[in-house]
Amino acid sequence: MGPVGFVLLIIFTVNSYFSYAVSKTNAVSRIWYSAARDKVIFPKYIGQLHKVHKTPGNAMLVWLAISFVLDLIMGVIFGPVNAALILLTMTGICIVTVHIIGNTSLTFFSHNTLKKTGESNLLYHYIAPTIASIVGLVIIYFTIETNVVDYIAAPTMLNLAFFIISIIGFLWIVVGAVAVTLYYKYRHPETLENAGNYDAEVDIAENS
C-alpha cells in the first residue's frame, strides 16, 4: 500500500465515519423531533426548533449526548473496533425492522385509504414493499442466527454481547412499537389520531 496509500486510507475512513455520523444524527434527530412534535414518547423539549436556524437542535444534542456516552462505555468494555461492530449490529437490525414496519404500514394505508381514491398502486404499494420486507426479514434472521450459533460454539463475553444486542435490537423495535401503539390507542387515542397532522408555518411561528 505504501505511505501515500495508508494516508489516503485514513482520510477516506475518517471521512466515511464523519459522513455516517452526520447522516445518522440528521435522520434520528428529525424522527425524534417529529415524534415529540406529535406528543408521542418524547418530551416537548425535543420537539422544539432552534430559534435561529429552525432545525431540531434539541433533538440533535440529546441524541449526540446519548450516543457519546454509549459509545464511550462500550469502547472501554470491548475496545473501539468490537464496540463499533456490536453497536452497528444493533442499529442495523433496528433500521431494517423500522423499514419493514414502514413497508407494512404503507401497504395497509394503501389498502384502507388510497384504494378509495383510486391512488393505490399494486407495484409500488404492495409488491415492492412486500419484497423489501422479505429481504429485510432474511437479513435479520441470518444476523441473529449467526450471533446465536457463534455464542453457542464459543460462549465468550464478546459473542454474548453480539447475541444479546441482536435480540435487544429486534425486540426493542417490535415489542416497543406494539406497546407504544397500544398505550396511545387506549390511553391517548387523540394523539394517534392527530399524529402526522402538521402545519410547517404554524410550527415555525410558534418556535420563533
Secondary structure, DSSP 8 states (H G I E B T S, - for coil): -HHHHHHHHHHHHHHHHHHHHHHHHHHHHHHHHHHHHTTSSS-GGGG---TTT-S-HHHHHHHHHHHHHHHHHHHHHH-HHHHHHHHHHHHHHHHHHHHHHHHHHHHHHIIIIIHHHT---HIIIIIHHHHHHHHHHHHHHHHHHHHHHHHHHS--HHHHHHHHHHHHHHHHHHHHHHHHHHHHHHH-HHHHHHTT---HHHHHHHT-
